[in-house]
Amino acid sequence: MKPPGVMKVLDNGGKTMDRYSIVVCEGHYVLSVGRRMHHYLGLSDNPEHPLGFSQWGVRDAEPDGDEVEIDFDALPEVVKKHVLERLEDD
């Protein structure tokens, strides 16, 4: 089940450092070149690790290339915990 504020969870299978894209819900978008762009949180497998990755950005909400949409519950526990903390903070 997706927590409040989460629209989509995308996974690129580990092809890049920011494996997971947590796209946030309506009201958090900007228009860019006629496309609706959404704020998202890009995350590595372990964003809490000193070499981990956790950064806000803006992107299209649709999966890109190798990305697939997954359930929030399919995320590793450390990633789910980190997302919930970041959503509370921001």
Backbone as CSV, one residue per row, in Angstrom:
resi,resn,N_x,N_y,N_z,CA_x,CA_y,CA_z,C_x,C_y,C_z
1,MET,0.844,-1.186,0.000,0.000,0.000,0.000,0.888,1.248,0.000
2,LYS,0.561,2.194,-0.861,1.334,3.430,-0.942,0.979,4.353,0.220
3,PRO,2.004,4.968,0.818,1.720,5.939,1.869,1.165,7.226,1.265
4,PRO,0.493,8.053,2.062,0.004,9.332,1.555,1.162,10.138,0.967
5,GLY,0.908,10.744,-0.170,1.922,11.562,-0.821,2.678,10.861,-1.929
6,VAL,2.588,9.531,-1.995,3.316,8.785,-3.030,2.369,8.436,-4.172
7,MET,2.745,8.839,-5.387,1.947,8.546,-6.572,2.412,7.258,-7.250
8,LYS,3.725,7.121,-7.459,4.281,5.955,-8.134,5.641,5.615,-7.553
9,VAL,5.971,4.331,-7.629,7.303,3.862,-7.277,7.854,3.168,-8.517
10,LEU,8.981,3.676,-9.012,9.602,3.125,-10.208,10.945,2.506,-9.850
11,ASP,11.290,1.397,-10.506,12.531,0.667,-10.226,13.219,0.379,-11.556
12,ASN,14.497,0.731,-11.657,15.239,0.437,-12.886,16.092,-0.813,-12.751
13,GLY,15.865,-1.587,-11.685,16.563,-2.850,-11.510,18.026,-2.717,-11.112
14,GLY,18.441,-1.533,-10.722,19.818,-1.331,-10.293,20.760,-0.898,-11.396
15,LYS,20.208,-0.448,-12.510,21.043,-0.003,-13.640,21.831,1.263,-13.318
16,THR,21.316,2.085,-12.379,21.994,3.320,-11.989,21.970,3.444,-10.471
17,MET,22.768,4.381,-9.964,22.832,4.622,-8.515,21.459,4.982,-7.952
18,ASP,20.690,5.783,-8.702,19.343,6.154,-8.246,18.333,5.137,-8.767
19,ARG,18.443,3.929,-8.254,17.623,2.800,-8.706,16.133,3.068,-8.591
20,TYR,15.712,3.630,-7.473,14.295,3.852,-7.215,13.922,5.316,-7.410
21,SER,12.770,5.541,-8.037,12.206,6.887,-8.165,10.849,6.870,-7.478
22,ILE,10.717,7.673,-6.432,9.466,7.778,-5.694,8.797,9.071,-6.154
23,VAL,7.812,8.948,-7.037,7.132,10.110,-7.614,6.024,10.521,-6.658
24,VAL,6.016,11.810,-6.279,5.022,12.273,-5.310,3.756,12.768,-6.010
25,CYS,2.684,12.846,-5.234,1.325,13.086,-5.739,1.070,14.462,-6.338
26,GLU,-0.168,14.572,-6.842,-0.650,15.822,-7.439,-0.353,17.017,-6.547
27,GLY,-0.263,18.163,-7.187,0.007,19.374,-6.452,1.492,19.632,-6.304
28,HIS,2.301,18.654,-6.709,3.750,18.786,-6.621,4.354,18.725,-8.021
29,TYR,3.803,19.460,-8.956,4.325,19.398,-10.313,4.597,20.786,-10.862
30,VAL,5.438,20.808,-11.856,5.714,22.036,-12.596,5.550,21.698,-14.067
31,LEU,5.220,22.687,-14.869,5.094,22.449,-16.300,6.410,22.778,-16.971
32,SER,6.839,21.898,-17.839,8.096,22.098,-18.549,7.894,21.666,-19.991
33,VAL,8.028,22.571,-20.896,7.900,22.298,-22.328,6.599,21.543,-22.618
34,GLY,5.516,21.990,-22.002,4.213,21.399,-22.262,3.980,20.048,-21.610
35,ARG,4.921,19.554,-20.811,4.768,18.261,-20.139,4.586,18.481,-18.643
36,ARG,3.833,17.624,-18.035,3.647,17.686,-16.585,4.816,16.957,-15.932
37,MET,5.525,17.678,-15.120,6.678,17.124,-14.421,6.349,17.038,-12.937
38,HIS,6.818,16.004,-12.300,6.525,15.765,-10.889,7.811,15.756,-10.075
39,HIS,7.687,16.183,-8.841,8.801,16.050,-7.922,8.934,14.568,-7.583
40,TYR,10.174,14.127,-7.424,10.411,12.736,-7.061,11.645,12.643,-6.180
41,LEU,11.753,11.529,-5.500,12.907,11.240,-4.672,13.643,10.082,-5.314
42,GLY,14.881,10.322,-5.739,15.711,9.273,-6.320,16.521,8.618,-5.217
43,LEU,16.519,7.287,-5.188,17.159,6.554,-4.095,17.961,5.358,-4.583
44,SER,19.051,5.082,-3.873,19.799,3.853,-4.102,19.188,2.733,-3.254
45,ASP,19.779,1.534,-3.350,19.303,0.388,-2.569,19.379,0.624,-1.066
46,ASN,20.355,1.430,-0.646,20.517,1.726,0.776,20.858,3.204,0.935
47,PRO,19.850,4.062,0.908,20.102,5.502,0.968,20.696,5.975,2.295
48,GLU,20.660,5.153,3.328,21.210,5.515,4.634,22.722,5.297,4.700
49,HIS,23.272,4.514,3.795,24.701,4.212,3.773,25.482,5.462,3.371
50,PRO,26.707,5.652,3.901,27.495,6.833,3.525,27.720,6.976,2.009
51,LEU,27.698,5.870,1.286,27.840,5.932,-0.176,26.493,5.797,-0.879
52,GLY,25.412,5.881,-0.117,24.067,5.777,-0.685,23.653,7.071,-1.370
53,PHE,22.484,7.038,-1.970,21.976,8.175,-2.741,20.545,8.456,-2.335
54,SER,20.223,9.731,-2.096,18.869,10.177,-1.777,18.779,11.647,-2.148
55,GLN,18.086,11.930,-3.243,18.032,13.314,-3.721,16.697,13.595,-4.399
56,TRP,16.148,14.805,-4.112,14.926,15.255,-4.769,15.254,15.759,-6.167
57,GLY,14.309,15.586,-7.081,14.456,16.083,-8.439,13.085,16.274,-9.065
58,VAL,13.079,16.527,-10.364,11.845,16.695,-11.128,11.934,15.806,-12.354
59,ARG,10.850,15.106,-12.638,10.832,14.184,-13.775,9.406,13.934,-14.244
60,ASP,9.296,13.316,-15.411,8.031,12.817,-15.922,7.629,11.636,-15.029
61,ALA,6.356,11.435,-14.818,5.896,10.370,-13.925,5.884,8.995,-14.592
62,GLU,6.037,8.947,-15.899,5.977,7.665,-16.602,7.323,6.949,-16.537
63,PRO,7.297,5.603,-16.517,8.550,4.850,-16.506,9.409,5.189,-17.728
64,ASP,10.699,5.227,-17.496,11.687,5.556,-18.519,12.527,4.327,-18.842
65,GLY,12.709,3.986,-20.091,13.619,2.905,-20.484,13.385,1.601,-19.754
66,ASP,14.322,1.262,-18.856,14.282,-0.012,-18.138,13.445,0.025,-16.862
67,GLU,12.827,1.147,-16.558,12.051,1.252,-15.324,10.720,0.509,-15.417
68,VAL,10.311,-0.018,-14.281,8.982,-0.619,-14.151,8.346,-0.066,-12.879
69,GLU,7.033,0.019,-12.875,6.330,0.450,-11.674,6.202,-0.741,-10.736
70,ILE,6.512,-0.515,-9.460,6.408,-1.570,-8.450,5.557,-1.062,-7.289
71,ASP,5.131,-1.981,-6.433,4.395,-1.612,-5.227,5.364,-1.053,-4.194
72,PHE,4.897,-0.101,-3.412,5.706,0.459,-2.331,6.194,-0.651,-1.406
73,ASP,5.335,-1.629,-1.141,5.680,-2.733,-0.240,6.808,-3.608,-0.773
74,ALA,7.103,-3.525,-2.076,8.187,-4.320,-2.667,9.560,-3.699,-2.416
75,LEU,9.608,-2.466,-1.922,10.876,-1.805,-1.631,11.558,-2.466,-0.438
76,PRO,12.899,-2.436,-0.397,13.598,-2.912,0.799,13.164,-2.086,2.017
77,GLU,13.164,-2.686,3.188,12.710,-2.013,4.410,13.448,-0.701,4.651
78,VAL,14.773,-0.684,4.429,15.548,0.537,4.669,15.099,1.659,3.737
79,VAL,14.692,1.312,2.519,14.228,2.320,1.556,12.853,2.836,1.962
80,LYS,11.946,1.945,2.350,10.613,2.376,2.793,10.722,3.324,3.984
81,LYS,11.531,2.960,4.965,11.719,3.798,6.149,12.276,5.164,5.755
82,HIS,13.246,5.178,4.874,13.865,6.428,4.436,12.849,7.323,3.705
83,VAL,12.042,6.730,2.838,11.023,7.499,2.108,10.062,8.156,3.085
84,LEU,9.566,7.394,4.048,8.615,7.946,5.017,9.236,9.079,5.813
85,GLU,10.500,8.949,6.191,11.181,10.021,6.925,11.351,11.260,6.051
86,ARG,11.737,11.078,4.785,11.939,12.210,3.898,10.616,12.920,3.600
87,LEU,9.535,12.167,3.461,8.234,12.791,3.215,7.789,13.611,4.412
88,GLU,8.098,13.167,5.603,7.761,13.930,6.820,8.588,15.203,6.907
89,ASP,9.858,15.109,6.545,10.785,16.254,6.660,10.516,17.332,5.614
90,ASP,10.139,16.919,4.417,9.997,17.870,3.306,8.573,18.228,3.168
